[in-house]
Amino acid sequence: MDSLTQIVLGAAVGEVCLGRKIGNRAMLWGAIGGTIPDLDVLANGILSEVEALAFHRGISHSIFFAVLMSFISGWLIHRLYNTKKGHFLEGGLAILFHTLISIILIIIFYTIASPVGVGVGILFTILFYMYGLHKLWKDFIFVQVIDKPSLREWQFMMFFALFTHPILDCFTSYGTQLFAPFSNYRVAFNNISVADPAYTLPFLLCIIITSFFYRTSRVRRVFTASGLIISSVYMIFTIVNMQAVKKIMSNTLSVQNIDYSRSRVSPAILSNVLWTGAAETDSFFYQGLYSQFDIKKNFKLIPIPKNYNLIADAKVDDKTINILKWFSDGYYTILRRSDGRLQFNDMRFGTFNGVDYGEDDYIFRFIIEKQADGYYKMLDSKGGPKRGSEDQMASQLWNRIKGI
């Protein structure tokens, strides 16, 4: 899922494992552990676009990596906390934690609030930051800052912070190579969007409130548990919801007498209300959207030609084509763009409004071109609306969510 959600989950894991011993510092280390797997994007600078596509959510999102990195990172953190300057480390971490939370609060208020709300939000954020510094000053006056965790406790906490990251990603449609390097199979349950405020925001609020209370406070544990329970209940709801949407997709295909070989559904971005569905036949993918606010309980499906003949000349060992097929789980179509180049469309995500199927309407699209050596090369990859049409796409998406 998105980085903010992974930070929140990592912070909650840190709090559960070590919060009673080291307070907010446990949240910070948990958040760091929950962020580490997504640092695989740093490899993009030395990888080609198609290689980066295969590398993301690969080895860094595996069980193997979580085990290995937890031993290494746990040992390093334990060493840091046992240096002579560990007390200054504590102060720096506390400042960093409250700075990060304050930045997140400002971004949230700026994004979702009115101008007056932004002013109130910034004032609240400043007060929160000053409160954090006040707590830090008290820590320096009263020498006993933390009960230092053991090496095993650090490693235990880091393992769960690292491991829960790919587990959460498995519930999305993107797919996670949980068993790398032994298998490149992508685990994808398809029940929640890669960014879903209904999952993240209540969880985030509970974690922020938790940070205000002393590390041994019972209230602190109540809010941490509340965040975990609310997010888990919502996750269960999305799984149940997906089963209901699958039935609607199946009924739609049956009513329209579509003879398909396989089908799938997955939530559109930012909610669990709007769903995209795709069904494969010999020559077409039937793709469309369904909102739970639609009056008619069926997907609005449109046939999209596969056009596999456009890449029929691809060599068996063509790296670009093989990675794109693997990445899309075989749910793809090909079209020839207006500029003459070919475009590979990932049909798992479909289009923005489920109606228009022009070259810029597909959510995930990859421009490819055959080279002189007979192999294809990815020239560009797109994961969003065409530049300049963001507001229009957002408006269409919102209208479709409402059932319009």
N, C-alpha and C positions, 0 to 999 in steps of 0.2 A: 504493500500500500504506500501512500505518500509518506514523505519524510517526517512530517509533523506527527502523524499517527504512530509511526515507529518510535519516535522519540518519547511520546507519551507512554506507550506500552513498555518501553525499556525503563523509563523512570518508575513506573508502577512495579516492575519486577525488582528493581533495585531497592525500592521501599519495602517490599514484602520480605526480601532476603536479609537486608542489613539496616533497614530504617531505624530500628530500635537502638542500634549501636552507634550509627554515625549520622542519623537524621537526613537532612536534605542532600548531603554529600552522596548518599546511597542513590538518590534519584538521579543526580548528575552522572555518576558512573554508570548507572543502568541506562541512561539516555545515550551515553557515549557507546556502550556496548550495543544498544539497539540501532545505532547509526552505522557502525563499522561495516556490516555486509554491503550497504549501498555505496561504499567507497570504491566499489569495483568500477564505477563510472570514471574514475581517475585514469583508468587504462585506455579510455577512448582516444587519448592523445597519441598513443603508439599503435593503435589498432585501426584497421580499415572499418568503414561503417558497418559492413556486413559481419565482420568479426566481432565488433562491439555488440551487435545485436545478439549474437550467440553467447557472448561472455557475460552480459548482464544477467543477474539472477542465476549465475552458474555456480562455480566452486565456492564463492563467498557466501552463498545461501544454502549450503549443504550441511548435513549433520556432521560430516567429517570436519568441516571448517570450524563449526561451533565447538567441537570437542578439542581440537588442536589449539585454536585461538584462546579458548578459556584457560588452558594451562599456561600459555605464554602471557596473556594480558593480566591474569590473576596474580602471577608471580611478579610481574613488573609493578603493579599497583601496590602489592604487599611490600615490595622493596622501597617504593617511594614513601610509604607511610612509616617506614622504620628508619628513615634517615634523620640526621640531626636537625635538618631544617623542615621536618614534617609539619611543624606548627604553622610555618609560613605557607606551606602547601595548602593547609586547611583554610587559611584565610583567603588565598587566591581562588580556591575552588568555590567557596561560599559566595564571593563576589561574582564569579563567572556564572554560577547557578542563578542568582537573582537577576543578573544582567540578561541572561537568555530568556527567563520567564517574562521579564519586562518587555523585551523586544517582541516576543510572541503576543503578549497582551496588546501592545500598540498596533501590531499588524491586524489582529482580529478586530479591534475597535475601528480601525481605519477602513477595513474591508466591508463590515456589515452594518456600521452605525451611521447615523445622520451626523452633520457637522457638530451639533450640540453633544451628541453621544460621543463623538471623537474627543471633544474637550474634556468631558467627564471621565472618559476612559483613560486619557493621558494623565489626568490628575490622580486617578486611582492608581495608575501604574507607578507614578512618582512616589506616592505614599507607600506603596508596596515595596519599592526599592529601598526607600529610607528605613522602613521597618526591618528589612533584611540586613542592612548595614548596622542597625542598632543591635540586632541579635548577634552579629559578628563581633561587635565591640564588646558585648557582654562575654562572649566566648573567650576573648583575649584577656579580659580581666579575671574571669574565673578559669583557672588553669586547666581544669579537667574538661577538654573539648569533646573527646570521643572515647568509646571503649574500642580499642583497635581490634579489628577482625583478624582471624587467623588466615594463613595462606589458603587453607581448604575452603574457608568461607568466601574469600574473594573469588576463588576459581569457581565455586558453586554459583555465586551470583552472576559472574560474567558468562557462564555457560547458558543460563536461562535467559539472560538478556540477548545473547547472540542467537540462541535457538528459537526463541519465540518470534524473532523477526521473519525468518523464512516460513515458519508455520503460519503466521498471519498472511503472508503473501500467497500461500497455497490456496486461500479461499477466493482469490481474485481470478480473472480470466487470463491474465498475462502468462502465468505459468512459472514454476520455480523448480530448478534442478536440485531437488532435495537430496538425491542420492549420488551426486557428483563426488568424486571423479569416476565412480564405478558405473554410472549410467547417466545418459543425457535426457532421460525421461522427464518431462515437465509436468509436475503435479499442479492441476488447476481445477478447483471445485466450482468456480464460476458463480458463486452466490452473492458476492459483494463487489462493488465498484472499487477501483484502485484509490479513489478518494470519495469518502462518504461522510459528510458532516454529522449525520445522525449517529454514527459510531464514534467519531473522534471528539466532538465538542463536549458532550456530557462527561466523557472520560477525562478530558483536559481540565474541565472545571473542577472535578473532584480532586485531581492531582494538585492543582494550584491551591485549593483550600487546604489540602493536607499539609502543604509546605508552611502554613502559618502556625502550626502547632508544634509544641516541644516533642522531641523524638520518642519519649515514653508515654505520650498522651494517648488515652484510649480513643479520643475523638479522631486522632490522626489515623488510627487503624480502621475506624468506621468509614471514613471518607475514601481511603484507599480501597477497602473492600467494596464500597458502593460503586466506585469507578469500574472495577473489574467485573462486578456482577451486572451492571447496566450494559456495558459493552458486550459481555458474553451473552446476555439475554437477547440483545439486538442481533448478534451474530446467529443465534439459533433461529430467530425470526426470519432472517434472510434465507436460511436453508429451507425452512418450511415454505416460505414464500416462493422460492425457486421451484419447488415441487408442484405448487399450484399453477405457476406460469408454464411449466413443462406440459401440464395437462391441457392448458389452453392452446399451446402450440400444436400439440398432437391433434386436438379436435379441429383446429384450423386447417391443418394439412388433410385431415380426413374429409371434411366438408368440401374442400376445394379439389378433392380427388387427385392430389399430388402424390405420385409414386416415387417416394424418396428412399435413399439408402441409409441416411443418417441425418440427425438434426441436433441442434443445441440452442440454448438460450443463455443470456448473460445480462446483467444490469448495465444500463447506460451510466455515464459519468454522473457523480454527485448524488445519486439517490438509489433507492430500491423500488421506486415506483415505476419508472420507465425501463422497459426491457427490449433488447434486440434479439431477434431470432433468425436462424439460418438453417435451411434444409437443402441437402444436396441431391440432385438427380444426375442423369447421365450427361446432360449438356448444360444444365443451369444450376445456379444457387437461387433459391427463393428466400429473399431477405426482407425484413421489415421490422416495425416497432409495435409494441403494445404498451399502453399506459393503463394502470389500474383505475384511472379515472375515465377511460373510454366507456362509452355507453354500450357498445357492442363488445362482448368478451371474445375478441379474436385478434390475431395479428393481421396487419395490413401488409400482405406479402406481394412482392414484385419479382418476376423472374429476371435474373441477370446472367447473361451468357458467360460460360467459363472462358471461352476463347483459348483453350490450351494449345490449339494449333499454332498460335503465335510464338510459342517457345518450344515447338516440337523438335526443333533442330538443336536443342540444348544437349550437350554431351552428358553421359552418365555420371561423370565425375565433376560436373560443373559445381564448384563450391558455392557460388552465389545463389544459384537456383535451388540447390539442395538445402542450404541453410534457411532460405525463405520458406520453402515447403515445410521444413521441420518446425520453424518458428510459428507458422500459421496453422499447424496441425492438419495440413491438407485443405483447409478452408480458404481458398483463394480464387480469384479470377484475374484475367489479364485483359488489358485494354490498350489500344493505341492512342496516345495523346495527340492533341492538336499540333504539337511540334514534331510529330513523327516518332517519338521515342515510346518505348513500352512502359507500362505501369503495372506493378504487381500489387493487388488489393487484398488486404487481410479481411476476409469476410466474417471473422469471429466478432469484429467490432462494428461492421457495417458502415452506414453513413450517418450523418448528423441528424437528419430529420426523417429518414426512412422513406423518403419520397423521391428526392433528386439523386441521380446516380451519375453526375458528371465527374470528370477526372479529379476535381478538387473537393468532391463531396465525401469521399471515403475518409474515415477517421485515421486508419493506418494504411499508408500507401508508399510504395517504393519504386523509384524510377530506375529502370535498368536499360542497359544497352549492350549489344553484342560487340565484342572487340575483334581485332584483326586475327587473333589466335583462335577464334571460334568459341571462346568462353564469354559468359556474360559478366558485366560489372555493375555494381550498384552505384549510381551516380548521385542519388539523393534519397533521403528518407523523410517522410512527413508524419507527424503524430498529432495533428490538430487542424483547425481551419486555415484556409488561405489567409495570408497576412492582409489585414485591412477589413476582413469580413468577420472578425471575432464577435462584434456586437450583434450582427445579424444572425450568426449561428447560435449565439447564446439565447437570443429572443426566440428563434425557432425551436430550440431545445426546450425552453421553458413552456412554450405553448403546447408542445407535444406532451410534456409531462402532465399538463392540465387536461389533456384529452382533446385538444383542439386539432 
